[in-house]
Amino acid sequence: MLALRTRGLSKTFKVKRKEPGLGGSLRSLFRPQWETKPAVRGIDLDVEQGETVAFLGPNGAGKSTTIKMLTGILHPSSGEAEVLGLSPWRQRAELAYRIGAVFGQKSQLWYHLPPVDTFELIGRVYEMRRDEYARRSRELIERFELGPYLHTPVRKLSLGERMRCEIAAVFLHRPQLLFLDEPTIGLDVVVKQRIRELIRERNRSEETTVFLTSHDAGDVEELCSRVVVIHHGGLLLDEPVERMKRDVLNRKTINVTLADPVSDAALALPDGARVVRAEGRTLTVAVDLRRTAIEQVLATWIGRVRLEDITVEDPPLEETIKHIYGMRQETEAGA
Amino acid sequence: MEYRLSFALLAGMMFVNNLLWLFFWSLFFNRFPVVNGWELRDVMMLWAVGAGGFGWASVLFGNFHRIAAIVSSGQLDVYLSQPKPVLLGVLASRMSVTAAGDLLFGLAIYAWVGDRSLAGACAFALGLLISGLLFMGVMLIAGCLAFYLGNSEGIASQVFNSFVSLTTYPADIFRGMARIALFSIVPAGFISYLPIGLLRDFDPAFAAGALAMAVGSCLAGAWLFGRGLKRYGSGNAIAMRS
């Protein structure tokens, strides 16, 4: 059964054009010029119930605008959408009972109040029965380990603690479909990992459909089964994450700090690994996972060089998307 | 309550601030005991009904004069993603602390110089209702301009300041076009004439007109807000609810 369906969903914004400087400001005052900026261009998308979909794209690609149309916050310029069988902008209130949305940059927690007060309010906003609210909030507080700071004003929480509260709050009313817009933005590795685990657990135990935007390849790899990439407001790629990992997410970067200056022994790498930067005691190596494994690269160093620190990173998602965009253009040119 | 001292100071200072204005008016009326039929007691009741109305509206619906800022900075997203009426959610999600002082001031002045009979109390309560609804209706309409003009915080702020100022002067000192404007474009006259038309010499036509204008402006504001939501463009500002 479909959780979400869009056909030709588009959104354009009318934007005032202003030349730089004081002269430009004065000209714009007397002779304003407007331009139409397409943010989303005719997106067709089907998402099945229970799916976990990563909705990716570089900044300005139209991800947040699409989510805002699907949650009824924005009205589209043209096209149609059905979310859980309802029109988001015509049946916004009815739909809101069945979906949840976390906007990483917009908090639904009251800044000066402790999370427990916001939870209480959300319970009433979603008209939860008191016994159901008590049971559900107890369960989420336990699973999200919120006990120690439940009664602390939100302004005194760390970003990680706040995001855990945000995500727990959105699960309170048992949404069937969850929109997550950059839920791990600005969080450290440990907190990101915990939040991913909690979302995955909810997806499995309650079959919550997850529709997620992120700039973090880790979110996509660990949470999602399907990836949809948009660029310049249009769909660029729609395929299983496994295939994307095989075709595109097949590079890692190893950053090494050595105990001694970079030597020939440190630069002797297996095929598929190449030195990106060697400076003083630091070395950056790019690894093509189709040709060699991270452990093989590490094995060449063990016993031959003295290592102080190692980090393994995914390439930035923007770079990956550019890569996909390049591949797509090559394919189209070939055809 | 998280900031008790801050609350007490802010509410107390607003109370004292209003009292100071009445002190200046008392100096004026010492020299001119009656101005166009208005006495000091009427001006005191004008402040009671104006400050009290603004007070209850701001305590219960503290965001009513921040609509323009909320719309133009894209802060409606959270309200739109919840299943309750958006406008009610926005208005009620903030309580103005200083306004508690205004409300207390209004009640204290009424207790001091007002008609404390049952009929007098009912008339004062109706005055507070009309005054608060008018403040909300006018600011709601001004705030909704943000949907149509983009950033209209400046205009909304001007409307707010003008409206508040005009509600603190006796309606009868204005003549001609100014008086017409006071009962139409900027309907502050429906508040500033309440001490006479509702509280002193009850005029049913004026009372009905004031109530109709108050309810009508709120309904017009709500309609504009609903229409405006279709034009809402959201935004990317980082926002917390406070």
Interface residues (C-beta under 8 A of the other chain):
Chain A: F13 S64 T65 K68 T71 G72 I73 L74 H75 R92 A93 E94 A96 Y97 A101 F103 Q105 K106 S107 Q108 L109 W110 Y111 H112 L113 V125 Y126 P153 V154
Chain B: E2 Y3 Q75 L76 D77 V78 L80 S81 Q82 P83 K84 P85 L229 K230 R231 Y232 G233 S234 N236 A237 I238 A239 M240 R241 S242
